[in-house]
């Protein structure tokens, strides 16, 4: 899930495309969130939010719901998207 006010979703989308290409039968679907009401209904904790089978694979109970850029702890510090290795690990059981 993403919103257009944050460019970080594009990096996540590129990385997810790499993973989808590696895993036959994997599809990536994007959901644009445009309003605070949609964010609340979708339990959207910032852009990008990566879900697998409807579950946020980087869930953080401390983060608030809303239209904001999400931050991810990576080996190189905070970033706007998880690394490719972090995505592979988070999606490995899928």
C-alpha positions in Angstrom: 0.0 0.0 0.0 1.2 3.5 -0.7 0.2 7.1 -1.2 1.5 9.5 -3.8 2.8 12.0 -1.3 5.7 9.7 -0.5 8.2 8.6 -3.3 9.6 5.7 -1.2 6.9 3.3 -2.5 8.7 3.3 -5.9 11.9 1.8 -4.5 9.8 -0.9 -2.7 7.9 -1.6 -5.9 11.2 -2.1 -7.8 12.5 -4.5 -5.1 9.2 -6.4 -5.0 9.3 -6.8 -8.7 12.8 -8.4 -8.4 11.4 -10.9 -5.9 8.3 -11.6 -8.0 10.6 -12.4 -11.0 12.6 -14.8 -8.8 9.5 -16.6 -7.5 7.3 -18.1 -10.2 3.6 -17.5 -9.5 4.2 -14.5 -7.2 2.2 -11.4 -8.0 2.5 -7.9 -6.6 -0.5 -5.7 -6.2 -0.4 -2.1 -5.4 -3.1 -0.3 -3.4 -3.2 3.5 -3.6 -4.4 5.1 -0.3 -5.8 8.6 -0.9 -7.6 9.7 2.2 -7.2 9.5 6.0 -10.5 7.5 6.0 -9.0 4.9 3.6 -5.8 4.8 5.7 -7.9 4.0 8.8 -10.0 1.4 7.1 -6.9 -0.3 5.6 -4.8 0.0 8.9 -2.2 1.8 6.8 0.9 2.7 8.8 2.6 4.7 6.1 4.0 4.4 2.6 5.1 1.9 1.6 3.4 -0.8 3.6 4.1 -4.3 2.5 1.5 -6.9 3.1 1.5 -10.6 2.4 -1.8 -12.4 2.5 -3.2 -9.3 4.1 -0.7 -9.1 6.9 1.8 -6.2 7.3 5.1 -8.1 7.2 6.9 -5.1 8.9 4.2 -4.3 11.4 5.1 -1.9 14.2 2.4 -1.4 16.8 4.0 1.9 17.8 3.5 3.5 14.4 0.4 5.5 13.8 -2.1 5.1 11.0 -2.2 7.8 8.4 -0.8 9.4 5.2 2.9 9.5 6.0 6.2 8.2 4.8 7.1 5.0 6.6 10.7 4.5 7.9 12.4 1.1 8.0 15.4 0.1 10.1 18.0 -1.3 7.7 21.6 -2.5 8.2 22.6 1.0 6.9 20.2 3.0 9.2 16.7 4.2 8.7 15.4 4.2 5.1 12.2 4.7 3.2 12.0 1.1 2.1 13.2 -2.3 3.4 16.3 -3.7 1.6 15.9 -6.4 -0.9 17.4 -8.9 1.6 14.9 -7.8 4.3 12.0 -8.2 1.9 13.2 -11.7 0.9 13.5 -12.7 4.6 10.0 -11.2 5.4 8.4 -13.0 2.5 10.4 -16.3 2.7 7.6 -18.4 4.1 5.3 -17.3 1.3 
